Amino acid sequence: IVIEGAVGDTVSILPFSGDLEGVSTEGLEYSLSDSEVKLGTSLGVSNRMTEDTCKITIKKGTALVIRSKD
């Protein structure tokens, strides 16, 4: 998924129905590279965009992705 926004916007990646596998991000302050994000953990919550677009790739699982402006 590619998300358009603005530098400083908050992006959260939340596992929806189980753990996520192979999560990689680009254009976010705290990048992930082929990471596992477990349901119920805070990994993936409240990241900040460093560019006007960011890219999130998930190899396995379903996620709720939220972009918000503060």
C-alpha distances in whole Angstrom, upper triangle without the diagonal:
4,6,10,13,16,17,18,16,16,12,13,11,14,15,16,18,19,18,15,15,14,11,11,10,11,12,13,17,17,15,14,15,15,16,17,17,19,20,22,21,20,18,15,17,17,16,16,14,16,15,14,10,8,6,5,6,9,12,14,14,12,11,11,9,12,12,16,18,22
4,7,10,13,14,16,14,14,12,13,13,16,17,19,21,22,21,18,18,16,14,12,10,9,10,12,16,16,15,15,16,17,18,20,19,22,22,24,23,22,19,16,17,17,15,14,12,14,12,10,7,6,5,6,9,12,15,17,17,16,14,14,11,12,11,15,17,20
4,7,10,12,13,11,11,9,11,12,15,17,18,22,23,22,19,20,18,15,14,11,10,10,11,14,16,15,16,18,19,19,21,19,22,22,23,22,20,19,15,16,15,13,12,10,12,10,8,5,5,6,8,11,14,17,19,19,17,14,13,9,10,8,11,13,16
4,7,10,12,10,12,11,14,15,18,21,22,25,26,25,22,23,22,19,17,14,12,10,12,15,17,17,18,20,22,22,24,23,25,25,26,25,23,21,18,18,16,14,12,10,11,9,6,4,7,9,12,15,18,21,23,22,20,18,16,12,12,9,11,12,15
4,7,9,7,9,10,13,15,18,22,23,26,27,26,24,25,24,20,18,15,13,11,12,14,17,17,19,22,23,24,25,23,26,26,26,25,22,21,17,17,15,13,11,8,10,8,5,6,8,11,14,17,20,23,25,24,22,19,17,13,11,8,9,9,12
4,6,6,9,11,15,17,20,24,25,29,30,28,26,27,25,22,20,16,14,11,11,13,16,17,20,22,25,25,26,25,27,27,28,26,23,22,18,17,15,13,10,7,8,7,4,7,10,13,16,19,22,26,28,27,25,22,20,16,14,10,10,8,11
4,6,9,11,15,17,21,24,26,29,30,28,26,26,25,21,19,15,13,9,9,10,13,15,18,21,24,23,25,24,27,27,27,25,22,20,17,17,13,11,7,5,5,5,6,8,10,14,16,20,22,26,28,27,26,22,21,17,15,11,11,10,11
4,6,9,13,16,19,22,24,28,28,27,25,26,25,21,19,15,14,11,9,9,12,14,18,21,24,23,24,22,25,25,25,23,19,18,15,14,11,9,5,5,6,8,9,11,11,15,16,20,22,26,28,27,25,21,20,16,14,10,9,8,8
4,7,10,13,16,20,21,25,26,25,23,24,23,20,18,15,14,11,10,11,13,15,17,21,23,22,23,21,23,23,23,21,18,17,14,12,9,8,6,5,8,9,9,10,10,14,15,19,21,24,25,24,22,19,16,13,10,7,6,5,7
4,7,10,13,17,18,22,23,21,20,22,21,17,17,14,14,12,9,10,11,13,15,19,21,19,20,18,20,20,19,17,14,14,11,9,6,5,5,6,10,12,12,12,11,13,14,17,19,22,23,22,20,16,14,10,8,6,5,6,7
4,7,10,13,15,19,19,18,16,18,18,14,13,11,12,11,8,10,11,12,13,16,18,17,17,15,17,17,17,15,13,12,8,7,6,5,6,7,11,12,12,11,9,11,10,14,15,19,19,18,16,12,10,7,6,4,7,9,11
4,6,10,12,16,16,15,13,16,16,12,13,11,13,13,10,12,11,12,12,16,17,15,15,12,14,13,13,12,9,9,6,4,5,6,9,10,14,15,16,14,12,12,11,13,13,17,17,15,13,10,8,6,5,7,9,12,13
4,7,9,13,13,11,10,12,13,9,11,10,13,14,11,13,12,12,11,14,14,12,12,9,11,11,11,11,9,8,5,6,8,9,12,13,16,17,17,15,12,12,9,11,10,14,13,12,10,6,6,5,7,9,12,15,17
4,6,9,10,9,9,12,14,11,13,13,17,18,15,17,15,15,14,16,16,13,12,8,9,7,8,9,8,8,7,7,10,11,15,16,20,21,21,19,16,15,12,13,11,14,13,10,9,5,5,6,8,11,14,17,19
4,6,6,6,6,10,12,11,14,15,18,20,18,19,17,17,14,16,15,13,10,7,7,5,8,9,10,10,9,10,14,15,18,19,22,24,24,21,18,17,13,13,10,13,11,7,6,4,6,9,11,15,17,21,22
4,6,8,9,12,15,14,17,18,21,22,21,23,21,20,18,20,18,16,14,11,10,7,10,12,13,13,12,13,16,18,21,22,25,26,26,23,20,19,15,15,12,14,12,8,6,5,6,9,12,16,18,22,24
4,7,9,12,16,15,19,20,24,25,24,26,23,22,20,21,19,17,14,12,10,8,10,13,15,16,15,16,19,21,24,25,28,29,29,26,23,21,18,17,14,14,11,8,6,8,10,13,16,19,22,26,27
4,7,10,13,13,17,19,23,25,23,25,22,21,18,19,17,14,11,9,7,6,9,11,14,14,14,16,19,20,24,25,28,29,29,27,23,21,17,16,13,13,10,7,7,9,11,14,17,21,23,27,28
4,7,10,10,14,16,20,23,21,22,19,18,15,16,13,11,7,6,4,5,9,10,12,11,12,14,18,19,22,23,26,27,28,25,22,19,16,14,11,11,8,6,8,9,12,14,17,20,23,26,28
4,7,7,11,13,17,19,18,20,17,15,12,12,10,8,6,5,6,8,11,11,13,11,11,13,17,17,20,21,23,24,25,22,18,16,12,10,7,8,6,5,7,7,11,12,16,18,21,25,26
4,6,9,13,16,19,18,20,17,15,11,10,7,6,5,7,8,11,14,14,15,13,12,16,19,18,21,22,23,24,25,22,19,16,12,10,6,6,5,7,10,11,14,15,18,21,24,27,29
4,6,10,13,17,16,18,15,13,9,7,4,5,6,9,11,14,17,16,17,13,13,16,19,18,20,20,21,22,23,20,17,13,10,8,5,5,7,9,12,12,15,15,19,20,24,27,28
4,7,11,14,13,15,12,10,6,6,5,5,6,7,11,13,16,14,14,11,9,13,15,14,16,16,18,19,20,17,13,11,7,6,5,7,8,9,11,10,13,12,15,17,20,23,25
4,7,11,10,13,11,7,5,4,5,7,9,10,14,16,19,17,16,12,10,14,15,13,15,14,15,16,17,14,11,8,6,5,7,9,11,13,14,13,15,13,16,17,20,22,24
4,7,7,10,8,5,5,7,9,10,12,12,16,18,19,17,16,13,10,13,13,10,11,10,11,12,14,11,7,6,5,6,9,12,14,15,15,13,15,12,14,14,17,19,21
4,6,9,9,6,8,9,12,13,16,16,20,21,23,21,19,15,13,15,15,11,11,9,9,9,11,9,6,5,7,9,12,15,18,19,19,17,17,14,15,14,17,18,20
4,7,9,8,10,12,15,16,19,18,22,23,24,22,19,16,13,15,14,10,9,6,5,5,8,7,4,7,9,12,15,18,21,21,21,18,18,15,15,13,15,16,18
4,6,6,9,12,15,14,17,16,19,21,21,19,16,13,10,12,10,6,6,5,5,7,10,9,6,8,9,13,15,18,20,20,20,17,17,13,13,12,13,14,16
4,6,10,13,16,15,18,17,20,21,21,18,15,13,11,12,10,6,5,6,6,9,12,12,10,12,13,16,18,21,23,23,22,19,19,16,15,14,15,15,16
4,7,10,13,12,14,14,17,19,19,16,13,10,9,10,10,6,8,9,9,13,15,14,12,13,12,14,16,19,20,20,20,18,18,15,16,15,16,17,18
4,7,10,10,13,13,16,18,19,16,14,11,9,12,12,9,10,10,10,13,15,14,10,10,10,11,13,16,18,18,19,17,17,15,16,16,18,19,20
4,7,6,9,10,13,16,17,15,13,10,9,12,13,11,13,13,14,16,18,16,12,11,9,10,11,13,15,16,16,15,16,15,16,17,19,21,22
4,5,9,11,15,18,20,17,16,13,12,15,17,14,16,16,16,18,20,17,14,12,10,9,10,11,14,16,17,16,18,17,19,20,23,25,26
4,7,10,13,16,19,17,17,13,13,17,19,17,19,19,20,21,22,20,16,13,11,9,8,8,11,13,15,15,18,17,20,21,24,27,28
4,6,10,13,15,13,13,10,10,14,16,15,18,18,20,21,23,20,17,14,12,10,9,10,11,12,14,14,16,16,19,20,23,25,27
4,6,10,12,11,12,9,10,13,17,16,19,20,22,24,25,22,19,17,13,12,9,10,10,10,12,12,15,15,18,20,23,26,27
4,7,9,7,9,6,7,10,14,14,17,19,21,23,24,22,18,16,13,12,10,11,10,10,11,10,12,13,15,18,20,23,24
4,6,6,9,8,10,12,15,16,20,22,24,26,27,25,21,20,16,15,13,14,12,10,11,11,13,15,17,20,22,25,26
4,6,9,9,10,12,15,17,21,23,25,27,28,25,22,21,17,17,14,15,13,10,10,10,11,14,16,19,21,24,25
4,7,9,11,11,14,16,20,23,26,28,28,26,23,22,19,20,17,19,17,14,14,12,13,15,16,19,20,23,24
4,6,8,9,12,14,18,20,23,25,27,25,22,21,18,19,17,18,17,15,15,13,14,15,16,18,20,22,22
4,6,5,9,11,14,17,20,23,24,22,19,19,17,18,17,19,18,17,16,13,13,14,14,16,17,19,19
4,6,9,9,13,16,18,20,22,20,17,17,14,15,14,17,16,15,15,13,13,13,14,16,17,20,20
4,7,7,10,12,15,17,19,17,14,13,11,12,12,15,15,14,13,10,11,9,11,12,14,17,17
4,6,10,12,15,18,19,17,15,15,13,15,15,18,18,16,15,12,11,10,9,11,12,14,14
4,7,10,13,15,16,16,14,15,14,17,18,21,21,20,18,14,13,11,9,9,9,11,11
4,7,10,12,14,13,11,13,12,15,16,20,21,20,18,15,14,11,10,9,10,12,12
4,6,9,11,11,10,12,13,16,18,22,23,22,21,18,16,13,11,9,10,10,10
4,6,7,7,7,10,12,15,18,21,23,23,21,18,17,13,12,9,10,10,12
4,7,8,8,11,14,17,20,23,25,25,24,21,20,17,16,13,14,13,14
4,5,7,10,13,17,20,23,26,26,25,22,21,17,16,13,14,14,16
4,7,11,14,17,20,24,26,26,24,21,20,16,15,12,13,12,15
4,7,10,14,17,20,22,22,21,18,18,14,14,11,13,14,16
4,7,10,13,17,19,19,18,16,15,12,12,10,13,14,17
4,7,10,13,16,16,16,14,14,11,13,12,15,17,20
4,7,10,12,13,12,11,12,9,12,12,16,18,21
4,7,9,11,11,11,13,11,14,15,19,22,24
4,6,7,8,8,11,11,15,17,20,23,26
4,7,9,11,14,15,18,20,24,27,29
4,7,10,13,15,18,21,24,28,30
4,7,10,12,16,19,22,26,28
4,7,10,13,16,20,23,26
4,6,10,13,16,20,22
4,7,10,13,17,19
4,7,10,14,16
4,6,10,13
4,7,10
4,6
4
